[in-house]
């Protein structure tokens, strides 16, 4: 199994932070986010992939619920293996889809040539560790908005820290990573 295949096997599937969320509720932290990710490989839905293409496209459906309101945020990522590790490149939502309705269920066939990497997102690099993979990136979405991503992936848990700052003030994110565990189907 290649590093890329092993990496994607950790990320593919349905995950949520129910255990962490329940613990936070019991501690009186009622505003901690309940989050769910549905991660699906979608290369078979992308036409015109080059014959020497060795990357894996993954559609990530994310749902964040706070104070009874759920906000969907979906992304298309390309994972490639490099000398330094696994590189995550974020792609723009393809034409004809909205960020909130861009789901695997709604995904039709796409042309590889119509896909474009996000110019705002700095690709994230993940390096193999003793227990899994770890990495991230810092992206300057605008002159005043910075996005910091740090993640650690293992068979036990996906630890995800996402922080958005505007003019140096955090407007999204938490003091500790969100701990996602694989859901039983």
C-alpha positions in Angstrom: 0.0 0.0 0.0 1.4 3.4 -1.0 1.6 6.2 1.5 -1.1 8.1 -0.4 -3.5 5.0 -0.3 -2.9 4.6 3.4 -3.4 8.3 4.1 -6.7 8.3 2.1 -7.9 5.2 3.9 -7.7 7.1 7.2 -9.7 10.0 5.8 -12.4 8.3 3.8 -15.7 7.7 5.5 -18.0 9.4 8.0 -16.7 11.0 11.2 -18.0 13.2 14.0 -17.0 14.6 17.3 -20.0 13.3 19.3 -17.8 11.9 22.2 -16.0 15.2 22.6 -19.2 17.2 22.2 -21.0 15.1 24.9 -18.0 15.6 27.2 -18.1 19.3 26.7 -21.8 19.4 27.4 -21.3 17.6 30.6 -18.6 20.1 31.6 -21.1 23.0 30.9 -19.6 24.1 27.6 -22.9 24.2 25.7 -21.5 26.3 22.8 -18.9 23.8 21.7 -19.4 22.8 18.1 -20.9 19.4 17.0 -19.2 18.6 13.7 -19.5 15.9 11.1 -17.4 15.1 8.0 -18.4 12.8 5.2 -15.3 12.2 3.1 -15.7 10.4 -0.3 -13.1 9.7 -3.0 -14.5 10.9 -6.3 -11.9 10.3 -9.0 -14.3 8.0 -10.8 -16.6 11.0 -11.3 -13.9 13.1 -12.9 -13.4 12.7 -16.7 -10.3 13.4 -18.7 -7.8 12.6 -15.9 -4.3 12.5 -17.4 -3.0 9.0 -18.0 0.0 9.8 -15.6 -2.3 11.2 -12.9 -1.6 9.7 -9.5 -3.6 12.0 -7.2 -6.8 11.3 -5.3 -9.7 13.7 -5.3 -11.8 13.7 -2.1 -15.1 15.5 -1.6 -15.4 16.6 2.0 -18.9 17.4 3.2 -18.7 19.3 6.5 -21.5 20.2 8.9 -20.9 22.4 11.9 -23.8 22.8 14.5 -23.6 25.4 17.2 -26.5 26.8 19.2 -29.0 24.6 17.3 -28.0 25.9 13.8 -26.2 23.7 11.3 -23.9 25.3 8.7 -22.7 23.1 5.8 -19.3 23.8 4.3 -18.1 21.4 1.5 -14.8 21.2 -0.2 -13.0 19.4 -3.1 -9.5 18.4 -2.2 -6.7 16.8 -4.3 -4.2 14.7 -2.4 -0.8 13.9 -4.0 2.3 12.1 -2.8 5.5 14.1 -2.8 9.0 13.5 -1.5 8.2 15.4 1.6 4.8 13.7 2.4 1.2 14.1 1.3 0.1 17.4 -0.2 -3.5 18.6 0.1 -4.5 21.1 -2.6 -8.0 22.8 -2.2 -10.0 23.2 -5.4 -12.7 25.7 -6.2 -16.3 24.4 -6.1 -17.0 23.5 -9.7 -19.3 25.6 -11.8 -23.0 24.7 -11.4 -22.6 23.8 -7.7 -23.1 25.9 -4.5 -20.8 25.5 -1.5 -23.7 24.3 0.6 -25.2 21.8 -1.9 -21.9 20.4 -3.3 -22.3 16.9 -2.0 -21.3 13.4 -3.3 -25.0 12.6 -3.7 -25.5 15.7 -6.0 -22.1 15.2 -7.8 -22.4 14.6 -11.5 -19.5 13.9 -13.8 -16.9 16.7 -13.9 -14.2 17.5 -16.4 -10.7 17.5 -15.0 -9.9 20.5 -17.3 -12.8 22.5 -15.7 -11.3 22.1 -12.2 -9.1 24.8 -10.7 -7.1 25.0 -7.5 -8.1 27.6 -5.0 -5.8 30.6 -5.3 -6.4 31.6 -1.7 -5.5 28.3 0.0 -1.9 27.5 0.7 -1.5 23.7 0.1 -1.1 21.7 3.3 1.7 19.3 3.7 1.3 16.2 5.9 4.3 14.1 7.2 4.2 10.6 8.4 4.7 10.2 12.1 5.0 7.1 14.4 1.2 7.0 14.8 -0.2 8.5 11.6 0.1 11.8 9.8 0.5 15.4 10.9 0.6 18.8 9.1 -1.2 21.8 7.9 -0.8 25.3 6.4 -1.4 29.0 6.9 -3.4 30.8 4.2 -3.8 34.5 3.8 -7.4 34.6 2.4 -7.3 38.4 2.2 -5.0 41.2 3.5 -6.9 41.0 6.8 -8.1 37.4 6.9 -5.8 34.5 7.8 -6.7 30.8 8.0 -4.6 28.4 10.0 -5.1 24.7 9.5 -3.4 22.0 11.7 -4.3 18.3 11.6 -3.2 15.0 13.0 -4.7 11.8 11.5 -4.5 8.3 13.0 -6.6 5.2 13.0 -8.1 6.3 16.3 -8.9 9.9 15.6 -8.8 12.9 13.2 -7.7 15.9 15.1 -8.6 19.1 13.3 -7.8 22.7 14.3 -9.1 25.4 12.0 -8.8 29.0 13.0 -9.9 32.1 11.0 -8.5 35.5 12.2 -9.5 38.9 10.9 -7.1 41.7 11.8 -5.4 39.3 14.2 -8.7 38.5 16.1 -10.0 35.0 16.1 -13.5 34.9 14.5 -13.8 31.1 14.1 -12.0 28.2 15.8 -11.6 26.7 19.2 -8.9 26.5 21.9 -8.4 22.8 21.2 -8.7 20.6 18.1 -12.0 19.0 17.2 -11.6 15.3 17.7 -13.4 13.3 15.0 -14.0 9.6 15.3 -15.2 7.2 12.6 -19.0 6.7 12.7 -20.5 3.2 12.6 -22.8 2.9 9.6 
